[in-house]
Amino acid sequence: MKRVITIIIILIILVAGIYGYVYYRLNRNQTDLQVIPTTANNFPSSVIPNSASSSTDFPVSPSTQPGQTNQINTANTTVNTTDKLAKITAGPIAGASLVTIVNKKIASSTVWYAEKETGNLFSFNPASGELTPVSNTTIPYVSEAYFGKFGNDPRIILRYTKDSKVENFLAKLVNQSYATGTSPSSIKQLGGLILNPSLNQIAISPNKDRYFSLIATTLGSASFINDFSGVKQDQLAYVSAHPRWNISWPAENIVVFQSAPLANSPGMIFFYNPTTKSFQKKLSGLNGLTALVSPDGQKILYGYNDNNQNLILKLKYLNKALDTQIGVVTLPEKCVWSTNSASIFCAVPNKLSPDSYPDNWYMGLTSFTDGFWQINATTGETKMVFNPENMGSSQKIDGTNLFLTAKEDKLFFTNKKDGSLWMLNLTDNI
């Protein structure tokens, strides 16, 4: 009994310390905080605010830009969309996403990406192959770009390095100022606000109208949920005694917490429900554990290392309490689910030797040469979609950050070898 009391006291002190540290770092006046003890599934207690974020859009002006505008080539270029495999960018990108804009009740979707070197935004039309510049605000050394929306307006979070420090910039597109007699351009500037620089993990909601973020502290980690209005930031959602998590947001009521994967250390995967503020442990005890959760929240594609450092890929059916080993082997980070959760498309290494997965792949010590496969999530059946090696191509692909068009007839991915953006046609008649 004394031991139980001692453990409870330690947990209370730990959570209080984490909250105090987070409060100090954020320098915010949080109100109506409620401490909810949660000991189920070995997850620590949470601190949850009751106040909601304002829906008023944030003001922007050229003075809030993180960089200067630059002259870029405004001439549109095109990519041959009849090719089975097409390279979209020559240089590395910081991130890409399908962006849908509704104009007069007509929705159009294009692929937006941010250049890593300049932070300039571009739009690529998968149907016509047209490549169009969107913004010309120069932000050097952009490492990551996340795409969301506020209403019908695109929003972008750019992570970049400035004076040896990481900045997080929440941006919107604003019109440029022109001298009298000059012609306006369709190219916009980026304006917005600087977010908390301590944010080190960001996940966009399935509807792209909110983002979940996380900071690591010396005592653990704290997570937040915000919309893209930019009015009220750092709305505290949860505090954890674990400092290192990878987060993703595959379904509206599921934010996935994955412990940082290590080849020789067992990992954990939890589901967090933003509505009920509850956690559920779904997987644990497997070395090098990483996972990709389906949009319906009912299936988990997960990979891990066995005792001989062989990579294993399995599909877990949560509604059936069933696990099935997949006939191809790859990292879940090299896959994407179809919208209806019926199929999975993966970049699969043509050759795979025992290694410290996923550590060496993350660090660039191991690189793959991939083909592309489709997995039937109901039957587990696999089929080859396309393999550049079989077509005599000299181009080597190590695919990651996969996503599909709305019709799911084209697959986009980043080639980890050089950071470039590519498109793969999935239709059989090409």
WOCOR-V83215 format. One record per backbone hydrogen bond with DSSP energy under -0.5 kcal/mol. NH is the residue of the N-H (numbers start at 1). CO is the residue of the C=O. If there is no record, write none. Layout:
nh=NH co=CO
nh=NH co=CO
This chain:
nh=5 co=1
nh=6 co=2
nh=7 co=3
nh=8 co=4
nh=9 co=5
nh=10 co=6
nh=11 co=7
nh=12 co=8
nh=13 co=9
nh=14 co=10
nh=15 co=11
nh=16 co=12
nh=17 co=13
nh=18 co=14
nh=19 co=15
nh=20 co=16
nh=21 co=17
nh=22 co=18
nh=23 co=19
nh=24 co=20
nh=25 co=21
nh=26 co=22
nh=27 co=23
nh=28 co=23
nh=30 co=28
nh=34 co=48
nh=36 co=34
nh=36 co=46
nh=37 co=35
nh=42 co=39
nh=43 co=40
nh=46 co=36
nh=48 co=34
nh=49 co=236
nh=50 co=32
nh=58 co=229
nh=64 co=61
nh=65 co=62
nh=70 co=136
nh=72 co=70
nh=74 co=72
nh=77 co=131
nh=79 co=129
nh=81 co=79
nh=83 co=80
nh=86 co=423
nh=88 co=86
nh=88 co=421
nh=89 co=421
nh=93 co=419
nh=94 co=114
nh=95 co=114
nh=97 co=112
nh=99 co=97
nh=99 co=110
nh=101 co=108
nh=103 co=101
nh=103 co=106
nh=106 co=103
nh=107 co=105
nh=108 co=101
nh=110 co=99
nh=111 co=124
nh=112 co=97
nh=112 co=110
nh=113 co=122
nh=114 co=95
nh=115 co=120
nh=116 co=92
nh=119 co=115
nh=122 co=113
nh=123 co=132
nh=124 co=111
nh=125 co=130
nh=126 co=124
nh=129 co=125
nh=131 co=77
nh=132 co=123
nh=132 co=130
nh=134 co=121
nh=135 co=121
nh=136 co=188
nh=138 co=68
nh=138 co=136
nh=139 co=118
nh=141 co=117
nh=142 co=116
nh=143 co=159
nh=144 co=159
nh=145 co=94
nh=146 co=157
nh=148 co=155
nh=149 co=208
nh=150 co=153
nh=153 co=150
nh=155 co=148
nh=156 co=171
nh=157 co=146
nh=158 co=156
nh=158 co=169
nh=159 co=144
nh=160 co=158
nh=160 co=167
nh=161 co=141
nh=162 co=165
nh=165 co=162
nh=167 co=160
nh=169 co=158
nh=169 co=167
nh=170 co=168
nh=170 co=193
nh=171 co=156
nh=171 co=169
nh=172 co=191
nh=174 co=189
nh=182 co=179
nh=188 co=134
nh=189 co=174
nh=191 co=172
nh=191 co=189
nh=193 co=170
nh=195 co=168
nh=199 co=196
nh=200 co=214
nh=201 co=214
nh=203 co=212
nh=205 co=210
nh=208 co=205
nh=211 co=226
nh=212 co=203
nh=213 co=224
nh=214 co=201
nh=215 co=222
nh=216 co=198
nh=217 co=220
nh=220 co=217
nh=221 co=240
nh=222 co=215
nh=223 co=238
nh=224 co=213
nh=225 co=235
nh=226 co=211
nh=228 co=209
nh=230 co=227
nh=233 co=231
nh=236 co=234
nh=237 co=223
nh=238 co=223
nh=240 co=221
nh=243 co=241
nh=245 co=243
nh=246 co=258
nh=248 co=256
nh=251 co=254
nh=254 co=251
nh=255 co=272
nh=256 co=248
nh=256 co=254
nh=257 co=270
nh=258 co=246
nh=258 co=256
nh=259 co=268
nh=260 co=244
nh=262 co=265
nh=265 co=262
nh=267 co=286
nh=269 co=283
nh=270 co=257
nh=271 co=280
nh=272 co=255
nh=273 co=278
nh=274 co=272
nh=277 co=273
nh=278 co=273
nh=280 co=271
nh=282 co=269
nh=283 co=269
nh=285 co=267
nh=286 co=267
nh=287 co=305
nh=288 co=262
nh=288 co=265
nh=289 co=286
nh=290 co=303
nh=292 co=301
nh=294 co=299
nh=297 co=294
nh=300 co=316
nh=301 co=292
nh=302 co=300
nh=302 co=314
nh=303 co=290
nh=304 co=312
nh=305 co=287
nh=306 co=310
nh=309 co=306
nh=312 co=304
nh=314 co=302
nh=315 co=324
nh=316 co=300
nh=317 co=315
nh=317 co=322
nh=318 co=298
nh=318 co=316
nh=319 co=298
nh=320 co=317
nh=321 co=317
nh=322 co=317
nh=324 co=315
nh=326 co=313
nh=327 co=380
nh=334 co=331
nh=335 co=332
nh=336 co=345
nh=338 co=343
nh=341 co=338
nh=344 co=375
nh=345 co=336
nh=346 co=373
nh=347 co=334
nh=348 co=346
nh=348 co=371
nh=350 co=369
nh=355 co=309
nh=357 co=355
nh=360 co=356
nh=362 co=358
nh=363 co=359
nh=364 co=361
nh=365 co=360
nh=366 co=360
nh=370 co=397
nh=371 co=348
nh=372 co=386
nh=373 co=346
nh=374 co=383
nh=375 co=344
nh=376 co=381
nh=377 co=342
nh=377 co=375
nh=380 co=376
nh=383 co=374
nh=385 co=372
nh=386 co=372
nh=390 co=387
nh=391 co=387
nh=391 co=388
nh=392 co=389
nh=393 co=388
nh=400 co=414
nh=401 co=333
nh=403 co=412
nh=405 co=410
nh=408 co=405
nh=411 co=424
nh=412 co=403
nh=413 co=422
nh=414 co=400
nh=415 co=420
nh=416 co=398
nh=416 co=414
nh=418 co=415
nh=419 co=415
nh=420 co=415
nh=422 co=413
nh=423 co=86
nh=424 co=411
nh=425 co=84
nh=426 co=409
nh=427 co=409
nh=430 co=427
